[in-house]
Amino acid sequence: VLKVVENLGISYVRSGESYKTKLAAELRKLKFPYKALAEDDYEARRKDHISHFILRLAYCQSEDLRRWFLQQEMDLLRYRFNELTDSLRQKFLEHVNLSFEAISEDLKNELANELYTSTPGLSMTKVKEQMFYKVGLADAVDLFRARRVFIKDGFAYVPLKDIDAIVLNNYRTKLSKALALTARSLPSVQSDERLQPLLNHLSHSYVGPDYCVQKNTGKISLEQIDALSVKSYPLCMRQLHKALRDNHHLRHGGRMQYGLFLKGIGLTLEQALEFWKKEFIRGKVDADKFDKGYAYSIRHNYGKEGKRTDYTPYSCMKIIMSNPPSQGDYHGCPFRHSDPELLKQKLQSYKIPPSGITQILELVKGMHYQLACQKYFELTHDVDDIGFSLNHPNQYFAESQRVLSGGRELKKELSSSGNSQQKSNSQESMNSNSTRTSSNTTADAELEGLEAYFTED
């Protein structure tokens, strides 16, 4: 169920009707009792509770797992809460001790103009029909930050339609704390030979591949990296690669994010050491300083130093949720952390057509960062629908290689303008006999045959 929630959350706008319709259909297909409260089905609620607490045990084992589990549970709760009737929502709020005071009709009429101007999406008629709650400002901070609520005397006047933001904020706090407490109990659970294999299987089954172990190790040469960065890198990694080439240096956050990505696409430890050393000594770092100050961390990422942990490449969620880059940093997600105007300029420099840039910026404005990245993939690879949910930079790279090797059907018709970037970033369809157009024949020659290593049946 949570994997379905994740895939749909990446592929659709969560507040849209298509998302709700698709999720309802998938939940029915999985026979998940998402209307158990409305239907007063005790046995269904009991199974739901048991499965939730089992998954708590499985997904409390690391920060990445906790973050993933928390996000999917939040999305599922948002959907289920919004499907309740007004009376059941009120019943639910009382049950979880969030019984906020509903304002009187007289007070609502007195504040009608303020409520109308401060609450987006409500007409004056809707304001008079909607129930409003008087909520402490600390509980409504997300609505206040987004300027979606009327504030007076330290209280927020929240319409019933927006009360889900407060419920989710409260749930996030409680579940995050509960996962941390559960993690402390892990040693006693891990000692039980009956439980541990089950929990390990659950925690690895639904978050997708971690791209730590690659069958392509050693298949990429250092000479191919520049061409690959243009053809098959997601925007976050393309940004890091360009910054490294321009400045001959990356700060720690950038080295971690890009270094582990390179590891995931197949660079060996020896190649990684050579790659970083060659670039750094072109700047202000000499060979001796590199060996003493930087080589250790690279070997550490490959599990050859320290605790011998074999680190995995960062997922989209980790990059989006991690600390934002400061001045002089280039890590993070460009769709999440870049100024919209700077992002627009960057997309223009990559020859993304104006209509595509507008679509991407609209998705960014709605905080749909992974959807924006999917749209970037479609525009740079000239495909109408990528046909998968994008949740990892290394997944982007692997899928790009499949497209470029003819693994996906490309658009049959190319627009006459604004597509020079797409042409240089795509190969012929498996069913097409036309010759592929490319703006860089040398780079294509270097990459010949490489795509096959990333194509799986």
C-alpha positions as CSV (number, residue, x, y, z in Angstrom):
1,V,0.0,0.0,0.0
2,L,2.7,2.5,1.0
3,K,4.6,1.8,-2.3
4,V,1.5,2.5,-4.2
5,V,1.1,5.8,-2.3
6,E,4.7,6.7,-3.1
7,N,4.5,6.0,-6.8
8,L,1.2,7.9,-7.2
9,G,2.6,10.8,-5.1
10,I,5.5,11.1,-7.5
11,S,3.5,10.7,-10.7
12,Y,0.5,12.9,-9.8
13,V,-0.2,16.1,-8.0
14,R,-1.4,14.9,-4.6
15,S,-4.3,17.4,-4.3
16,G,-5.6,16.6,-7.8
17,E,-8.7,14.6,-8.7
18,S,-6.7,12.2,-10.9
19,Y,-4.5,11.3,-7.9
20,K,-7.5,10.7,-5.6
21,T,-9.2,8.6,-8.3
22,K,-6.2,6.5,-9.1
23,L,-5.3,6.0,-5.4
24,A,-8.9,4.9,-4.6
25,A,-8.8,2.4,-7.4
26,E,-5.4,1.0,-6.3
27,L,-6.5,0.7,-2.7
28,R,-9.6,-1.2,-3.7
29,K,-7.5,-3.5,-5.8
30,L,-5.3,-4.2,-2.8
31,K,-8.4,-4.6,-0.6
32,F,-7.0,-2.0,1.8
33,P,-9.7,-0.9,4.3
34,Y,-9.2,2.8,3.8
35,K,-12.9,3.5,4.7
36,A,-12.9,1.3,7.8
37,L,-13.7,4.2,10.1
38,A,-16.6,5.4,7.9
39,E,-17.9,1.8,7.7
40,D,-17.3,1.1,11.4
41,D,-15.4,-2.1,10.5
42,Y,-13.6,-3.1,13.7
43,E,-11.8,-6.1,12.2
44,A,-10.5,-4.1,9.3
45,R,-9.2,-1.3,11.6
46,R,-7.5,-4.0,13.8
47,K,-5.6,-5.4,10.8
48,D,-4.7,-1.9,9.7
49,H,-3.3,-1.1,13.2
50,I,-1.3,-4.3,13.4
51,S,0.3,-3.8,10.0
52,H,1.2,-0.2,10.8
53,F,3.0,-1.2,14.0
54,I,4.9,-4.1,12.2
55,L,6.0,-1.6,9.6
56,R,7.1,0.8,12.4
57,L,9.5,-1.9,13.5
58,A,10.8,-2.5,10.0
59,Y,11.2,1.1,9.1
60,C,12.7,2.6,12.2
61,Q,16.1,1.0,11.5
62,S,17.7,3.9,9.7
63,E,17.1,7.6,9.1
64,D,16.4,7.0,5.4
65,L,13.8,4.3,6.2
66,R,12.2,6.5,8.9
67,R,12.0,9.4,6.5
68,W,10.4,7.2,3.7
69,F,7.9,5.6,6.1
70,L,6.9,9.0,7.6
71,Q,6.2,10.6,4.2
72,Q,4.1,7.7,2.9
73,E,2.1,7.4,6.1
74,M,1.4,11.2,6.0
75,D,0.2,11.0,2.4
76,L,-2.1,8.1,3.2
77,L,-3.5,9.8,6.2
78,R,-4.2,13.0,4.2
79,Y,-6.2,11.0,1.7
80,R,-8.1,9.0,4.2
81,F,-8.9,12.1,6.4
82,N,-10.2,14.1,3.4
83,E,-12.5,11.1,2.4
84,L,-14.3,11.4,5.8
85,T,-17.6,13.2,6.1
86,D,-17.7,16.3,8.2
87,S,-19.3,14.5,11.2
88,L,-16.7,11.7,11.0
89,R,-13.9,14.3,10.8
90,Q,-15.2,15.9,14.0
91,K,-15.4,12.5,15.6
92,F,-11.8,11.7,14.6
93,L,-10.5,15.0,15.9
94,E,-12.1,14.4,19.3
95,H,-10.7,10.8,19.3
96,V,-7.1,12.1,18.8
97,N,-7.5,15.0,21.3
98,L,-7.6,17.7,18.7
99,S,-11.1,18.9,19.6
100,F,-10.7,22.5,18.6
101,E,-13.4,25.1,19.4
102,A,-15.8,25.8,16.5
103,I,-16.6,29.5,16.3
104,S,-20.2,30.7,16.6
105,E,-22.3,31.8,13.7
106,D,-22.4,35.3,15.1
107,L,-18.6,35.5,15.3
108,K,-18.2,34.0,11.8
109,N,-20.6,36.6,10.3
110,E,-18.7,39.4,12.1
111,L,-15.4,38.2,10.7
112,A,-16.8,37.1,7.3
113,N,-14.8,39.7,5.2
114,E,-11.5,38.9,6.9
115,L,-12.1,35.1,6.6
116,Y,-12.9,35.5,2.9
117,T,-9.8,37.6,2.1
118,S,-7.4,35.4,4.2
119,T,-8.6,32.0,3.1
120,P,-7.8,31.1,-0.5
121,G,-10.3,29.0,-2.4
122,L,-13.3,30.1,-0.5
123,S,-16.1,32.3,-1.9
124,M,-18.2,34.4,0.5
125,T,-21.0,31.8,0.1
126,K,-18.6,29.0,1.1
127,V,-17.3,31.0,4.0
128,K,-20.8,31.2,5.4
129,E,-21.4,27.5,4.8
130,Q,-18.0,26.3,6.1
131,M,-17.3,25.5,9.7
132,F,-14.3,27.4,11.2
133,Y,-12.2,26.4,14.2
134,K,-10.3,28.6,16.6
135,V,-6.8,27.1,16.7
136,G,-3.7,28.1,18.6
137,L,-1.1,29.7,16.3
138,A,1.5,27.0,17.1
139,D,-0.7,24.3,15.7
140,A,-1.4,26.2,12.5
141,V,2.1,27.3,11.7
142,D,2.1,25.6,8.2
143,L,-1.0,27.5,7.2
144,F,0.3,30.7,8.6
145,R,3.6,30.3,6.8
146,A,1.7,29.8,3.5
147,R,-0.6,32.8,4.2
148,R,-3.7,30.6,4.0
149,V,-5.4,31.5,7.3
150,F,-6.8,34.5,9.2
151,I,-4.9,35.3,12.4
152,K,-6.3,37.4,15.3
153,D,-5.2,37.7,19.0
154,G,-2.8,34.7,18.7
155,F,-5.4,32.4,17.2
156,A,-5.8,31.0,13.7
157,Y,-9.4,30.7,12.3
158,V,-9.1,27.5,10.2
159,P,-11.9,26.2,7.9
160,L,-12.7,22.6,8.1
161,K,-11.3,22.0,4.6
162,D,-7.8,23.0,5.9
163,I,-7.9,21.3,9.2
164,D,-6.0,18.4,7.6
165,A,-2.8,20.5,7.7
166,I,-3.0,20.7,11.5
167,V,-3.9,17.0,11.8
168,L,-0.9,16.1,9.6
169,N,1.5,18.3,11.5
170,N,0.4,16.7,14.8
171,Y,0.7,13.2,13.3
172,R,4.1,13.9,11.9
173,T,5.4,15.0,15.3
174,K,4.0,12.0,17.1
175,L,5.0,9.4,14.5
176,S,8.5,10.8,14.2
177,K,8.9,10.6,18.0
178,A,7.4,7.1,18.1
179,L,9.8,5.9,15.4
180,A,12.8,7.2,17.3
181,L,11.6,5.4,20.5
182,T,11.0,2.2,18.5
183,A,14.6,2.4,17.1
184,R,15.9,2.3,20.7
185,S,14.1,-1.0,21.2
186,L,15.7,-2.6,18.2
187,P,18.5,-4.5,20.0
188,S,16.0,-6.6,21.8
189,V,14.0,-7.2,18.6
190,Q,17.1,-8.0,16.6
191,S,18.0,-10.8,19.0
192,D,14.9,-12.6,18.0
193,E,15.8,-14.9,15.1
194,R,12.1,-15.2,14.1
195,L,11.5,-11.5,13.7
196,Q,14.7,-10.1,12.3
197,P,14.6,-11.8,8.8
198,L,11.0,-10.7,8.4
199,L,11.8,-7.0,9.3
200,N,14.8,-6.9,7.1
201,H,12.8,-8.2,4.2
202,L,10.0,-5.7,4.7
203,S,12.4,-2.8,5.0
204,H,14.2,-3.7,1.7
205,S,11.1,-4.7,-0.3
206,Y,9.4,-1.4,-0.8
207,V,11.8,1.5,-0.8
208,G,13.3,0.4,-4.2
209,P,16.9,-0.4,-5.1
210,D,19.6,1.5,-3.2
211,Y,22.0,1.4,-6.1
212,C,24.9,0.4,-3.8
213,V,25.9,-2.8,-5.8
214,Q,26.1,-2.2,-9.5
215,K,26.6,-4.9,-12.1
216,N,28.1,-2.1,-14.3
217,T,31.1,-1.5,-12.0
218,G,34.1,-0.7,-14.1
219,K,32.1,-0.4,-17.4
220,I,32.4,3.4,-17.5
221,S,35.6,5.1,-18.3
222,L,36.6,8.5,-16.9
223,E,36.7,9.9,-20.4
224,Q,33.0,9.2,-20.8
225,I,31.8,11.2,-17.8
226,D,31.6,14.6,-19.4
227,A,29.4,13.3,-22.2
228,L,27.3,11.3,-19.8
229,S,26.7,14.4,-17.6
230,V,25.0,16.1,-20.6
231,K,23.1,13.0,-21.9
232,S,22.0,11.1,-18.8
233,Y,22.6,13.0,-15.6
234,P,19.6,14.4,-13.6
235,L,19.8,18.1,-13.1
236,C,21.2,17.9,-9.6
237,M,24.2,15.8,-10.7
238,R,24.7,17.8,-13.9
239,Q,24.9,20.9,-11.7
240,L,27.5,19.3,-9.4
241,H,29.6,18.0,-12.3
242,K,29.6,21.4,-14.0
243,A,30.6,23.1,-10.7
244,L,33.4,20.6,-10.2
245,R,34.7,21.2,-13.7
246,D,34.5,25.0,-13.3
247,N,35.9,25.4,-9.8
248,H,38.0,22.2,-9.5
249,H,36.5,21.7,-6.1
250,L,33.3,20.8,-4.2
251,R,32.5,21.2,-0.6
252,H,31.8,18.2,1.6
253,G,28.0,18.0,0.8
254,G,28.6,18.1,-2.9
255,R,31.4,15.5,-2.7
256,M,29.2,13.1,-0.8
257,Q,26.1,13.6,-3.1
258,Y,28.1,13.4,-6.4
259,G,30.7,10.9,-5.2
260,L,28.1,8.3,-4.2
261,F,26.1,8.9,-7.4
262,L,29.3,8.1,-9.4
263,K,29.8,5.0,-7.3
264,G,26.2,4.0,-8.1
265,I,26.6,4.3,-11.9
266,G,29.7,2.1,-11.8
267,L,32.9,4.0,-11.0
268,T,35.3,1.7,-9.1
269,L,37.3,3.0,-6.1
270,E,40.4,3.4,-8.2
271,Q,38.6,5.3,-10.8
272,A,37.0,7.6,-8.2
273,L,40.3,8.4,-6.6
274,E,41.8,9.2,-10.0
275,F,38.8,11.3,-11.0
276,W,38.7,13.5,-7.9
277,K,42.5,13.8,-7.7
278,K,42.9,14.9,-11.3
279,E,40.2,17.6,-10.9
280,F,41.3,18.9,-7.5
281,I,45.0,19.3,-8.4
282,R,43.9,21.5,-11.3
283,G,42.7,23.9,-8.6
284,K,44.3,24.9,-5.3
285,V,44.9,21.4,-3.9
286,D,48.2,19.7,-4.6
287,A,48.6,15.9,-4.8
288,D,50.0,15.6,-1.3
289,K,47.2,17.6,0.2
290,F,44.6,15.5,-1.7
291,D,46.1,12.2,-0.5
292,K,46.1,13.5,3.1
293,G,42.8,15.4,3.2
294,Y,40.4,13.9,0.7
295,A,41.4,10.4,-0.4
296,Y,40.3,9.0,3.0
297,S,36.7,10.1,2.6
298,I,36.5,8.6,-0.8
299,R,37.7,5.2,0.4
300,H,35.4,5.6,3.4
301,N,32.4,6.0,1.0
302,Y,33.4,2.7,-0.6
303,G,33.5,0.9,2.7
304,K,37.3,0.7,2.9
305,E,37.9,2.9,5.9
306,G,36.4,3.5,9.4
307,K,33.4,1.3,10.2
308,R,33.7,-0.3,6.7
309,T,30.1,0.8,5.9
310,D,29.4,0.5,2.2
311,Y,27.5,3.8,1.7
312,T,24.6,4.0,-0.7
313,P,23.8,6.8,-3.2
314,Y,21.4,9.5,-2.0
315,S,17.7,9.1,-3.0
316,C,15.6,12.0,-4.2
317,M,13.8,12.2,-0.9
318,K,17.1,12.4,1.1
319,I,18.4,15.1,-1.2
320,I,15.2,17.1,-1.0
321,M,14.8,16.8,2.7
322,S,18.5,17.3,3.6
323,N,20.0,20.6,4.7
324,P,19.7,23.2,1.9
325,P,22.9,24.4,0.2
326,S,24.5,27.6,1.4
327,Q,26.5,30.1,-0.6
328,G,29.3,28.3,-2.4
329,D,27.5,24.9,-2.2
330,Y,26.1,23.1,-5.2
331,H,24.5,20.0,-3.6
332,G,20.8,19.6,-3.0
333,C,17.9,19.5,-5.5
334,P,17.8,22.4,-8.0
335,F,14.0,22.2,-8.2
336,R,13.8,22.4,-4.4
337,H,16.6,24.6,-3.4
338,S,17.2,27.0,-6.4
339,D,15.7,30.4,-6.8
340,P,13.0,30.1,-9.5
341,E,14.6,32.8,-11.7
342,L,18.0,31.1,-11.5
343,L,16.4,27.7,-12.3
344,K,14.7,29.3,-15.3
345,Q,18.0,30.6,-16.6
346,K,19.7,27.3,-16.1
347,L,16.9,25.5,-18.0
348,Q,17.2,28.0,-20.8
349,S,20.9,27.4,-21.0
350,Y,20.2,23.7,-21.5
351,K,17.9,24.6,-24.4
352,I,14.7,23.5,-22.7
353,P,11.8,25.0,-24.7
354,P,9.8,27.9,-23.1
355,S,6.6,25.8,-22.8
356,G,8.6,23.1,-20.9
357,I,10.2,25.6,-18.6
358,T,6.8,27.0,-17.7
359,Q,5.5,23.5,-16.9
360,I,8.5,22.8,-14.7
361,L,8.2,26.1,-12.8
362,E,4.5,25.5,-12.2
363,L,5.4,22.1,-10.7
364,V,8.1,23.6,-8.6
365,K,5.7,26.3,-7.4
366,G,3.4,23.6,-6.2
367,M,6.3,21.9,-4.4
368,H,6.1,18.8,-6.7
369,Y,9.9,18.6,-7.1
370,Q,10.1,15.0,-8.3
371,L,7.4,15.6,-10.9
372,A,9.4,18.6,-12.1
373,C,12.4,16.3,-12.5
374,Q,10.3,13.8,-14.4
375,K,9.2,16.6,-16.7
376,Y,12.9,17.5,-17.2
377,F,13.6,13.9,-18.1
378,E,10.8,13.9,-20.7
379,L,11.9,17.2,-22.3
380,T,15.6,16.2,-22.5
381,H,14.9,12.7,-23.8
382,D,12.0,13.7,-26.1
383,V,9.5,11.2,-24.6
384,D,5.8,11.9,-23.9
385,D,5.6,9.8,-20.8
386,I,8.5,8.2,-19.0
387,G,6.3,5.4,-17.7
388,F,7.9,5.1,-14.2
389,S,8.0,7.0,-10.9
390,L,11.2,8.8,-10.4
391,N,12.7,8.6,-6.9
392,H,16.4,8.2,-7.3
393,P,19.2,10.1,-9.3
394,N,20.7,6.7,-10.2
395,Q,17.3,5.5,-11.4
396,Y,17.2,8.6,-13.7
397,F,20.6,7.6,-15.1
398,A,19.7,4.0,-15.7
399,E,16.4,4.9,-17.3
400,S,18.2,7.5,-19.5
401,Q,20.6,4.8,-20.7
402,R,17.6,2.6,-21.6
403,V,16.0,5.4,-23.6
404,L,19.2,6.2,-25.4
405,S,19.7,2.6,-26.3
406,G,16.2,2.3,-27.8
407,G,14.6,0.7,-24.8
408,R,11.6,3.1,-24.9
409,E,9.6,4.5,-27.8
410,L,10.6,8.0,-28.6
411,K,8.3,10.7,-30.0
412,K,7.8,10.0,-33.7
413,E,7.5,13.7,-34.5
414,L,9.9,16.3,-33.5
415,S,9.0,19.9,-33.3
416,S,10.8,22.1,-35.8
417,S,12.2,24.5,-33.2
418,G,13.5,24.3,-29.6
419,N,14.5,20.6,-29.8
420,S,18.2,20.7,-30.6
421,Q,18.9,19.7,-27.0
422,Q,16.4,16.8,-27.2
423,K,17.9,15.6,-30.5
424,S,21.4,15.5,-29.0
425,N,20.0,13.6,-26.0
426,S,18.1,10.9,-27.8
427,Q,18.7,7.9,-30.0
428,E,16.6,6.2,-32.6
429,S,13.6,4.0,-31.5
430,M,14.0,0.3,-31.8
431,N,11.3,0.3,-34.4
432,S,12.7,3.2,-36.4
433,N,15.3,2.9,-39.2
434,S,16.1,6.6,-39.3
435,T,19.5,7.8,-38.4
436,R,19.9,9.4,-35.0
437,T,20.6,13.1,-34.9
438,S,23.4,14.3,-32.6
439,S,25.2,17.5,-32.0
440,N,28.3,15.8,-30.6
441,T,29.5,12.9,-32.7
442,T,32.7,12.5,-30.7
443,A,30.8,12.1,-27.4
444,D,28.5,9.6,-29.1
445,A,31.4,7.6,-30.3
446,E,32.8,7.4,-26.8
447,L,29.5,6.2,-25.5
448,E,29.0,3.6,-28.2
449,G,28.0,0.3,-26.6
450,L,27.8,1.7,-23.1
451,E,24.0,1.9,-23.1
452,A,23.7,-1.8,-23.5
453,Y,25.2,-2.4,-20.0
454,F,22.2,-0.5,-18.5
455,T,19.5,-2.2,-20.5
456,E,17.7,-5.0,-18.7
457,D,15.0,-7.2,-20.1
